[in-house]
Amino acid sequence: DRRAEVEAKARHWLGCGTRLVWVVNGATKSVTIYRAGGERSTISIDDALDGTLDGGDVLPGFSCPVRRIFEV
């Protein structure tokens, strides 16, 4: 899917009540995080300080280094 289509889907899911959407981009080796309320951020494997996905209150206790998602 194209970037605009993926962003539209994420906004749609959030509009339907989803509280957290992760969009994984293999080309840039990054994950864009969409949260209810409109907050959006991106974490890449190059983010040395905080390159970890966090489940927050949606998935309490879950965390995963973004780098691990792209390990082959």
C-alpha positions, -999 to 999 in steps of 0.1 A, spaced: 0 0 0 11 36 -5 20 57 24 -12 79 21 -34 48 20 -17 33 51 -21 66 70 -57 67 60 -63 32 73 -45 40 106 -67 71 110 -98 50 102 -89 23 128 -83 50 154 -116 66 145 -133 33 151 -119 31 186 -86 14 182 -62 30 207 -28 20 191 -17 13 156 18 2 146 28 5 109 60 -14 100 80 -1 70 105 -26 57 121 -1 33 130 24 60 133 -2 88 111 19 110 78 16 128 53 45 129 31 46 160 -3 61 158 -22 67 191 -57 77 199 -59 115 202 -37 121 171 -3 115 185 21 100 159 58 91 162 83 70 143 111 47 157 138 33 135 165 7 140 189 37 141 173 53 172 200 45 198 182 61 227 147 47 225 145 22 197 119 1 215 82 -3 209 61 -1 241 26 -14 245 16 13 270 -18 8 285 -30 -12 255 -5 -40 259 9 -36 295 44 -50 299 50 -54 262 82 -41 247 102 -50 216 134 -34 202 126 -22 167 158 -37 155 145 -72 164 116 -69 141 140 -66 111 164 -94 121 166 -121 95 
